[in-house]
């Protein structure tokens, strides 16, 4: 206790003597460099969650494939989160309107609190932009039609997306895996939703040689 008080005294003395002042910079809404559109491979979640899975998302009669995990404001290094805003809560109607590409209301509310608040947009505009970003990306045919377990290298998955999305370079996309299975594809976009490079995101992509791609649950 005495040591702690002594160190505190020294810190205060240094501030007075030399004009040092500790600064804590809060994340500012709208102050970021680009977006990451994170698209989750829904079948992987449904198989992992099993009986605890979302009934809507994992209904075998109408299976989801790639869905939106989130649209994340990013710095060139790191990212802002949970920014200070007067609109911490959003209208439930937004969640219903996003059901077709984000089939989890809990996910939608969480994404707004953690990421949407840093966009500098209203909730309505943020989720409209999220839809625009998702609709801009063409999903390769193999992922729209897969009905049995397959395998692919992360580089092949990236190449498949790049081939059907002009302007999407190999350093502007990252494949995310867990326990050897495809979990997510992340695509970097400018604030006006143009594809762009993002070395920091690309570096964190999956480094496995081959991934398993699980199909949607059968009826």
Secondary structure, 3 states (H helix, E strand, C coil): CHHHHHHHHHHHHHHHHHCCCCCCCCCCCCCCCEEEEEEEEHHHHHHHHHHHCCCCCCCHHHCCCEEEEEEEEECCCCCCCCCCCCCCCCCHHHHHHCCCCCCCHHHHHHHHHHCHHHCCCCHHHHHHHHHHHHHHCCCCHHHHHCCCCEEECHHHHHHHHHHHCCCCCHHHEEEEEECCEEEEEEEEECCCCCECCCHHHHHCCCCCCCEEECCCCCC
